[in-house]
């Protein structure tokens, strides 16, 4: 087999990312339709707080200026699942908060009750500029690879493009 690298004219990485994000939407849609989580299922969802379309109360944004993980388990309300985002009510330190999270801002989705996880590259433009974004693409630090536990249902998706 030839070891040459070919540039695809079909954006496979984007298609796969979109399909896997649809899994998150479908799972949340099931929870919405059933009025709650079945059995012991619960979710950890990590997302970029500066992504376009994210709506997080200012007190949470101050605590989590770049990335935040929410837990959907026992106490949540007003879960509304749309084709490109979801909104949910959660309590943080006893303060009720409403969040809007586009699927494109999600970096991790985990259901620890069944050892299932999806990891994504965030597909968004940050609302604020950072020093890292000012670096030339080839000088930007690469994301750190995280080992995946053998035998688990974890899917790690990291499509770094060579330019």
N, C-alpha and C positions, 0 to 999 in steps of 0.2 A: 504494500500500500504506500502511496506517495505521502511524504510528510510535509508537503507544502501546505500553507494556510491559504484558504480561499475566502474572499469577502463575499458574503451572501447578499443577494439582492432581495431576499425575503427576510423580514425582521423577526426571525424565529425567537430570539430572546424576549422581545416585546410581546409577542403572541403568547408565549408560555407564562410570562409574568402576569399578563392580563387574565389568562385562564385560571391561574392559581389564586389570584385575588378574587375571582368570581366564586371560588370555593368559600372564602370568608363571607362574602355576601350571601351565598346560599345557606350557609350554616346559621348566620344571624337571622336570615329571613325565616328559617324554620323555628328558631327560638321566638321570634315575633309572632308567628302564626299560632304557635302552641301556647303562647302566653307565659313562657318560662323555660328554664333549662330542664331537660330530662335527666333523671338519675343523678349521678355525681358529676356530671359534666360541668366544667367551668372554664373560662377563657382568660388568658393573659394576652393583651393586645398592646404592642409597642408601636408608637408612631412618632413622626417628626412634628414637633409643635409649631415650627416655623413654616410648614408647608402651606401652599396656597389652598384656601378653602377650609383649613382647620379653624375651628372656633372653640377656644378654651378661655374660661374666665381669667382675668388679669392676675389674680392671686395664685393661680396654678401655673400660669405662664412664667411668673417671677420665680417660682420654685423649680420649674422644668423648662428652661429656656431653649433647649434643643430637642430633647426626646423625653417621652413619658410613657409609662406602662400603666394600663388600667386593668382592673380585674372585674370581670363580669361573672358574678356568682350568686350571692343571696339577695343583695339589695341593689336593685336598679329599677328604673321606671322609664316610661315614654320611649322605649326602643322603637325607632322608625328606620326601616331599611329601604334604601333607594338603590338605583342601579349604579351610582358612582360614589355613594357615601352612606354613612349611617349616623344617626344621632341617638343620644342616650343620656339619661339622667343618672348621676352617681353622687354619692356623698363623700367628701374629703374632709376629714377632721370635723365631722358633724355639720359641714356646710354643704347644702345641696347645690349641685352644679350641673349645667347642661353642656354637653360637648357635641360637636359636629366633626366627624372624621372621614375624609375622603379615603377610599381604599388605596389610592396612589401614595398616601402618606404613611401607610403601614409598613413596618420593617419586620415585625414578627407576629405570628399568631400561634398560640400554644393552648392545647387542651391537655393539661397534665393528667387528667383522670384516665386517659387512654394512651398516654405517651405519644401524642400527635403534635407535630409542629411544622410550620411553614416559615421560611425566612426569605425576605425579599430585599431587593435593592430598591430604595425609595425612588419613585419616579415623580419628581416635582421640582419646581423652582422655589428656592427659599424666598421668603418675604424680605428678609434682611440680608445684607452682604456680610461676608466673613473674609478674614485674611486668607484662609485656605482657598477660597474661590478666586482670589486674585493671582494665585500661582498659575504658571503655565500648566496645561494638562499633564504633560509628562513629568512634572515636578511635584504634582499633588500626591500626598501619601495614599497608598493603596489600602483598602479596607483589610482589617485583620481577619484571617480565616479562623473559624472556630471549629474544633473537632466535633463530630457528630457521634453520639453514643451508638455503638454497634448494636444492631438488633432492634432499634427503635423505629418508629414511623416518622422520622424527621426528614424533611426535604429541605436542603439548602440550595437556594438559587442565587448564584452570583455570576452575572454576565458582564464581566469587565471587557470593554471593547478596546482593542489595540488600534490606535490611530496613527 
